[in-house]
Amino acid sequence: MNFKIKKCTKNIKDKIFLLLYKIKSSDHAFTIVVPIIIGLLGGLGAVLLRSLIHFFQNIFWGNWGAYLGFFKTIIVPATGGFLVGLIVYFFSKEAKGHGVPEVMEAITLKNGVIRPRVVIGKTVASAIAIASGGSVGREGPIVQIGSAIGSSIGQALKLSKKRMQTVVGCGAAAGIAAAFNAPIGAAIFSVEIILGDFTVSQFTPIVISSVSATVISRIFYGNFPAFIIPKYDLVNPIELIPYAILGFLAGFIAILYVKTLYYIENKFDSINIPDFYKTTAGGALLGIYAIACPQILGVGYEAIEMALLGKMGIFMLFILIFFKIFATSLTLGSGNSGGIFAPSLFIGAMTGGFFGNVLHKIFPAVTAGQGAYALVAMGALVGAATHAPITAILIIFEMTGDYKIILPLMIATTISSFMASKLQKGSIYTLKLMKKGIDIHKGIEINVLKSMKVEEIMRKNIEIVSPKTSLKNIIKKFMNSENSYCYITDESGKITEKISQTELSSIAPDYENLKNFVVAHDIATPNHIVVNENNNLDYVIKEFGKENIDEIPVVSENNPSKILGTVWRVDVIDAYNKEILKRDLAGEVSNSMRKSSYSSPTEIMEGLYLLEIEVPSKFIGKKIKDIDVRNKYSVDIILIKQKTSTNKLPTKIPNANYKFQTEDNLLILGNRKKVEFLSKL
């Protein structure tokens, strides 16, 4: 009997393994089946969170403690903060904060790996935080929950780095779609904010997940917009001017919102006590604050609808802008759990409502009511805070289903987003990562260039001539050189002018007449651009674009008169392509490297070989950047496999500051002779 049970169990395991293998290896299954599963689970996660919020609200605000009076308004948020703090401190630190930056960090630094326990920790923590009155939204937590579901499925299937990022994006889109009943805006949110990648290979599965989650949401809650609002019209074309002004106003308010949030967060971070004390204090302070203004508690959708329907007075609209900014900053700054999207909508609705109320009183014949301006400002403030105008426009449009408002919405949101991005480096999401030294504002491609310096690729050859060098000798210089320019220096040795082959071509027909009269200074043009050895390649590629040149002189950072060589545009592009290849290879082989090794040179493309070697003894205790492996040995380190006491073989993508350890194995990439040479050190 036991034998039959064991045999049956083994058959089931084999079938499951076979099914997972087919899903993983089939592009069709990955593009359709996996996203549908993630979308359905992400939608159910959103439903579960909303149900838990309702459950905890009945507990926190039920018929108890009537004798406490207004003290209940203080006790409930403080208790909720205490419970959330315990979850963060003892169970899942990822549950702290608004969720989206943690997902972005996982994609950028951890290849999309998010611990499965985040699903439980974030769900319970956010439900408690919102139900107890925390001035936060449920959208950020739903994004993190959906992303964790996608990541868990990706880890179970042992997907590559690129596919792991895609399934995390699928989970994020599923969360937003289920939260707002907005599948298009949710898909754009995922690719614009979470991934920063609009490629079709990633966009297709994300759309499928988004639609699947929306189906779940509509099954449970019906096919209704997130906000029920009256229809609005553009009363007069001249009204576009005040909508543009509203864009500037929303941009300023968004900057105030972001700065206040991180100011308060920094203050709490500077207090060296356990998290649950901070969240308790934050909850208590929020409760005291809410006694005077209870509208700031919770998600705040009721207040938003009142502003949209024109049922809120001008004074209340004005004070709620600043009350909500402080309340949300206090909640999240103290370490509580929840999202920033709903508070952004709230602040935008109050800003637009106030602006529209005043404007309509002054110009009633040519302006819409306050509700139209409240609606437009919701999108404008979200776009400015997140630096994602396309997402903001589409989500507001889908949430309301009102096409007539799209033109003023686009104008105001574009202006507010542009202004915020110019006046403040980093969005409300990326600033949290920038505090940790992680800058993903311009995407991973730019980060690749930022991680490399001029000294890694510069050429030491450069052609220098004096201002009085004859045309005949200049031409000889070019004939014997591969450089595109000759440079002229002043008396101190600084490069001041340059001569290109273009200048020479223009006088070539008259060469015989000019060769004895024309000197370098006569045909030179001013040289405005130089770089130093420590500039990163992101900076260099921008310098190339300023004058559309192919070569830039390199001088010493400490002494501009010391000329080191040149950096070529073609070398920057080549270095970028190699680094992208290296990172893609790292993602593809990281799983297989745990089970197998590249013990002999393995050709992956013409002339390039992978080889796994033990770390050379002369490298141990030194940093990668100090050894300068790429330049000295002409190979790239793709991955580092670390042996541990548990016999597990975790892999790491190396960075310049990684210090080699005794038990490291290195996966290196280069031509066959170079990788074999390094293996013998």
N, C-alpha and C positions, 0 to 999 in steps of 0.2 A: 504493500500500500504506500509506504513512504517512498519507495523507488518510483512509483507512478506519479506521485505528487512532485518529486524532484524533477522527473523527466518533463512533466507538464510545465513546471515553472521555467525550466531551461528553454523549452520551446517558445514560451511567451517572451522571455528575454531576448531570444534570438530574433524573433519576429519584430520586436520593438527596435532592436539594434539595426535590423535590415531596413525598417521603415525610416528611421532617423538618417541612416546613410543615404538612402534614396533622396530624401528631402534635401540633405546637405549638398549632394553632388549634382542635383538637377536645378538648372537655372530657372526652369519653368516653375518648379515647386517653390523655390526660394522667392521668386517674384510674386507669386500669387498665394500659395498655401500658407506659408509662414506669416506674411503680413495679415491675412485674414484672421489667423489664430491670435496674433498679437492685438489686432483691432478689437476682436470680440472680448478678449481678456481685459484689455485696457478699458473698454466700455463698461464691463462688469465692475472693474476696480473703481471707476468713477461713481457708479450706482452705489457700491458698497460704502464709499466715503460719504456720500450724501445721506445715506441711511444711518450711518454711525453718527453723523452730526446731529440729525434729528433725535436719535436715541439719547445722546449725551445732553442735548438741550433740555429734554424732559427731566433728566436727572438734576442738572445744575439749576434750572430755573422753575422747577416744579413747585407744587404747593407745600413748601416747607419754609421755615424761618421767617414767617410773616412778622414776627415780633422783632426781627433784626432791623427792619426798616431799610434805610439807605445803606446800612453796613453790608447788606447782602450784595449790593453792587460792587463792593470792594472785595468781599470774601470769595465770590465765585471766580472772577478773573485770576485772583491770587492762587486759588486752589488749582485751577486749570494750568496756570503757569508752573506751579510746583510739580504736577504730574508730568507735564511735557518735559520739564527739566530732568526728571528722573529717567524718562525714556531715552533722552539724548545722552545723558551722562553714563548710563549703565547698559543700554541696549544698542542704540544706533545713532552715532554722532551725525550721520548724514541727514537725520530728521530735523536738524536745526536749520532755521532760516527759511528762505522761500523756494528752494528746491531746484530751480532752473540752473543757477550757476554750478551746482554740484553735478548736474547732468553734463553740462558743457565741459567741466573739468574732467569727468570720467571719459568723455570722448577724446579730449585733447591729450591727456596724460596716461590714461589707463586702457586705451584701445576699446573703450566702451564697456568696460567691466564694472558693474555695479553689484554690490552684495545683495543676494536675494532677500535678506532680512530687512532691507530698506522698504520693501513692499509693506511689510507688517508695521515696522516702526513709524514710517511716514504716515500711513493710513490712520493709525490710532492717535499719534501725536497731533496731527493736523485736525482730526475730528474733535479732539478734546480742546485744542486751542480755539478753534472757531466757535464751538458750542458754548464755551465758557465766556465768550465775549471778545476774544482776541480780534483786534482791528486788522484782519487779514482776509485774503481770498482763498478759495478752494482750488483755483486753477493751477497755481504753481505746484502744490502737492500732487494734484492729479497728473501733471506732466511727469513729475519725478516717479510716481507710482507706475505709470504706463511705461516709462523708460526702464525702470527696474525690471518690469515684467519682460520687456523685449530683450534686455541684457541677459536675464536668467535663461530665456529660451536660446539665445545665441551661445551662451556658455555650455548649455546642455548639448547643443549640436556641434560644439567646438568650431565655430565659424572663424574665418579670417578677420583681420583687423577691419578691413573695409566693410565687410558684411556685418560685423558687430556694430559698427557705427550706424549702418543703415537700419538695423532692427531696433536700436535705441531711438533713432529718429522716428521709426514707425510707432513706438510706444508713446513718445511725446505727442505726436500728431493725434493718436487715438485719445489721449487724455483731454486735449483742448477741444477736439471735435465733440466728445461726449459732454464736456462741461458747457459749451456754448451752442450746441446744435449747429455747428458751423464747419462743415467738412473742408471747404475750400480754404478758408482762412487758417484752419488748423494745419493743413498740409504746408501752406506757405510759412506759417510760424516755425514749423520744424526745419525747413530747409533754409530759411532766412536767419533765424536766431540760433537754433540748436546746432545745425550742421554747417551752415554757411556754404552749401553746395547745391546748385540747381541742376546737376546732371540728371539725364533721363534715367540712368540705371538706378539712382537712388530715389528719384521723385516718384516713379511708378509704384513701388511697393508702399511708399509713404501715403500716397493717395488711397490705395486699397485699404490700408489700415484705418485711415481717417474715415472712409465711408463705412467700413465695418463697425467702427465704434459708434458712429452716428445712428446706425440701424438699432444698436442696443439701446442707445439713449432714447430714441423715439418709441421703442417698444415699451419702455418704462414710463416715459414722461410725455409722450405725444410729440407731434411735429409742430411745435410752437417756437417762435423767436424767444430769445432770453428775456427781452423786454417788450411789453405791449405798449406801443406808443401811437399817438395820432399821426396821420399822414401830414407831411410838411411840403411846402412848395417854395421855390425861389421866387419871392414876391416881385423883385425887381433886379435886373442885371447889375445895377449899381451896388446891390447888397453884397457882391463878391468882395468889395473893398473892406467892409467891416469883418467879413470872414477871414480875410488875410490878416487884419489886425489881431483878430482872435488867435490866429496861428502864432504870432509873436508872443502874445500874452500867455498862451498855453506852454510855449517853450520856456519862458521865464519861470512859470510855476513848476514845471517839470524839473528844472534844474534845482530850484529850492527844495523840492520833494526829495530828490536824490541826495543832495548835500546834507539835508537834515537827517535822513535815514542813516547815512554812514557816519555822520558826526556822533549821533547817539550810540550807534553800534561800537564805534571806537572808544567812547567813554566807558561803556559796559565791559568791553574787552580788556581795558586797562585795570579793571578790578580783579584781583587775584583770589577769587573764591569759586567754589564749584558752581556749575551751570544752573543747578536747580535753585540755588539762592537768588541768582540773577533773574531767572524767569519768574520766580515768586514775587520779587520786588517789582519787576516790570508790570506784572498783572495787577498788583495792589495799586500802583501809581495810575495805571489805566482806569481802574475802578473809581478812584478818587476823581479823576478827570471826567469820567462818564456821568457822575452825579449831576454835573451842570449841563452835560450835552450827551444824552443817551444814544443819539443817532450814530455816534462814532463806533459803537460796539458791533462786532460781527462783520459779516460781508458787506452789508449796507445796501442791498438791492432795493429795499423799500424806499429809502431816501432818494436813490437814483431815479426811480420811477416817478416819485413826487416832483423832482426837478424837471423831468422830461414832460410831465403832464401840466407843468406850470402851476402846481399846487403848493409851492414853497415860496415864502417871502424873501425879499431881497436881502434883508439883514441876516437871516438864517443861512441863505446861500453863501454869503460872504464869509461868515465866521466858520462855516463847515469846511471851507477850503483849507484853512490853517489848522483847525482842530483835527481834521482827519490826517493831515500830514504828520502832525505830532503824535497822534494816537498810533498810527501804523509804524512810525519810526520807533516808538517806545516798545511796541509789541515785538517787532522783529529785532530791534537793536538789543533787547535784553536776552535774546536767544530763543524766543518762542518759534513755533512752526506755523507756516502759512504762506500764501502767495501775495505778490504785489500787483497782480493784474487787476483784480477787482477794486482795490484801493485807488489804483490809477484811474479806472473808470469813474469812481466816486468823485475824486478830486476834479477830474475833467468835467463831469456833469455840473458840479457846483460852480466851477470857473465859468463855463459857458452859460449856465443859467443866470448867474449874476450879470455877466456882460450883456446877454440878450435882454434881460429885464430892463437894465438901464437904457440900452439902445432903443428898445421898442417904446419906452416912455418918451424919448426925445423925437424919434422918427417913426411914428406908428404906421404911416401910410406906405412906407417903402421897406419895412423890415418884418420878418416873421416873429413869432412869439419866442419866449425864452427857451422853450423846449427844443426848437431847431438848433439853437446855439449850444444848448447843453449836449445834444447828440453829437454835433460836429466836434466840440471840445473834448468829448470822451476819446474820440479817435486821435485828435491832435496831441493830447497829453500822453496817451499810451505810446504813440509813435515817437514822441520826443524823449520819453523816459527810457524806452527800449532801443532807440535808434533803429527801429524797424517799421518804416512808414507803410510798406506794402501790406504787412501783416495787420497793422492797425486799421487800415482802410477796409480791407476785405472782411475782417472779423466784425467791425461795426456794421458794415453793409449787410452781412449775413444775419447778424443778431437782430436787425430791425426789419430787413426785407424791403427797405424803402429806397428805390433807385433815384428818386428825385433829389435826394440830398447828397448824391455822390460827388457832384462837382465842387460844392463848397467844402465837403469833407476832404477831397483830394488837395485842394488849395491850402486849407488850414493845416492839415497833417504834414504836407511836404514842407511848408515853411517852418513849422515848429520843430520837425525832425532835423532839418538842415541847421537851424539856429542852435539847437541843443548839441548837435555833433561838433559844431565849430567852437562853442563856448566851453564844452566840457569833454575831456577825453574819457571815453568809456561810457557805456550805458549802465542802467541800474543793475543789469546782470553782470557785465564784464568787470565793473569796478570791484566787485567782491573778489574776483579772481586776480585782478591787478594788485590787490593788497597782499596777495600771496606770491607775487612775482610772476604770475601767469598772464601773459598778454596775448589774447586770441582775437583782439579787436579787428585785425585784418586777415584773419584766417590762417590756416596751417601753411598755405603756400608761402605767405610772407614770413611766417615764423621760420621756415626753412632757410630763407635768405638771411634773416636776422641772426640765425645761429652760426653763420659763417663769416669770417673776417677776410679783409683784403689780403693780409699776409699769407693766407692759405693758398691763394691762386695767382698772386701777382707774378709778373715776369720781371726779372732783374735787368733786362736789356732796355735801354732808352737812348734815343738819339738827341744829343745836345750840340747846338752850334752857337757861334758868337753872332752878334748883330751884323758884323761886317763880312761874314762868310760869303764867298762868291756863289753865284747861281750854279756855276760849273761844279763846285765842290758839294753843294747841296744835292744836286742830282746824283753825284757819286754816292753820297750817303744813302739815298733811297735805293739805289741799285744794289747796294750790298747789305741792305737791312730788310727785315720782314715787318718793321714798324710802319704805321700809317702816317706818323707825324714826326717832324723835327721840332725841338723846343729851344727857345732862346731864353737865357737867364740874364738878370741884371747884375750889377757889381757885387751884390751881397750873396748871389748864388740862387736867388729865388726865380722860379719860372714865371716869365711875364708874357711871352708870345709863343705862337706855334705856327708851323707851316705844314699844310697838308698837301697831298698829291693833287687835290682839286685846284689849289692855287697854281701849282706847277703846270697842270694841264691847260689852264687858260692862257699861259704865255708860251706854250710849246711851239706854236707856229713861228714865233719871233725869236726863238732861242739863239740862233746864230748872231743876231743883231744885239741881243741883250746880255749874252753870257759874260761879257767883260765889264758890264756896267752895273747890272742889278746885283744887290747884296740881300742877305737874309731879311734885314729889317724892312726892305722895300716891299716885300710880298707877304710879310707875316701879319697875322691877325691876333688881337688880344686873347690871351688864355685866361679864362675866368674860373676854370674848375680844376681843382686838385683834390686828392683824397689822401688820407694817411693809412698806415698799415693796420690800425685798429678799428677803422670804420667797418660796419657790417655791410653785407652785399645788398640788403634792402635799400640802404642809403645810396649805395653806388649805382644801382639800377635806375634810381630816380635821377641821379646826376647825369647819367647817359641820356635820359629822355629830355633833359632841359635844352640840349643843343644838338641832339641827334648825332652824337659822335660815337666812334667805335673804340676809342682808346683814351685813357685818362692817366696823367702822371701821378705817381705815388711818392709822397714826401714823408719825412719823419714827423710823428705827432709832436715830439718835443723840440724839433728843430726844422722849420719849414724850408730852410736853405739846404738841407741834406736830402738829396734826391735818391730814392731807393729803386725806382723802376716804373713799370706801367701795369695797369690792369685793363684787360680787354673785355668788351661786351660779350664776345663769343665764349670766353672762359667763364663768365658769370652764368650764362645760360647752360653751359655744359656742367658746371658745378651744381646748379639747381636740379638738372635732370638726373644726375647721379644720386643726389640726396633723396629725391623722390623715389627713385628706383630702390635705394637702400631701405627706405621706410616701408615701401610696399612689400619688399622681400621679407622684412622683419615681421610684418603682419602675417604673411603667408606661411612662413616656416616656423613661427613661434610654437605652434601646436605640435607639428611633426618633430621638432627638435627635442621635445620632452621624451619622445619614444624612440627616436633614431638619431643617428649622428652622421655628419658629413665627414667621415674619417679619411676619405680620399678626395682629391679635387673633383668637384662636380660642375660641369659646364652648364650654366643656366641660359646663356646667350653667347653669341660668337665672341670669343676672346675673354669672357668673364667667367671666373670659377668661384664656387663657394667651398670653403674648407673649415672644418672645426679643429681647433688646436688647443692644447693646454697653454695657459698664460705663460709667456716667457719669464724666467726668474728675474731678469733685469727690469721687468715692468712692475713687479709686485711692490705695492706701497706708493706707486706714483700715479698721478692723474693723467688721463688721456691727453689733455691739452699740453701737459708738460713734456710728454714723450713725442707729441706731434706725429702720430702714427701715419696719418694720411700723406704728409709731405715727405717724411723721412723714409717710409717703407713702401709708399705708393699702393697702399691697400686701405680698405674701409672696414671698420668693425661694425657688423650688422646687428649682432646680438651677443649678450653675455649670459652664459648658463652657469648658475651657481649651485654647487653641491652643498647639501645641508645634512644635518645629523639625522633627519627623517628619511633620507635618501630621495626626497623629492627634488626635482630639477627645475626650479623657477627660472624664467628667462627675463632679461631686462634689455630695453633699448638703451644703448649707452648715450651719455652726454659728456660734454667736455670736462666736467668736474668729477666724473666717476673715478674712484681710486681702485686700482686693481688689487684683488685679494688672492690668497694662495690657492684656493680651490676653484678659481674661475676657469671656465672653458670659453674660448672666443670663436664666434662664427665670423670669418673674414671673407672679403670679396675683393678680387683683383685679377690680374692676368696670372697664368699658371706659375710662372717663374717667381713672381713676387710672393704669392701666398705660400709656395713651397719653401722659399727662403725664410719667411717669417716663422714657419713651423719648426725650423731647425735651430732657432736661436736658443 
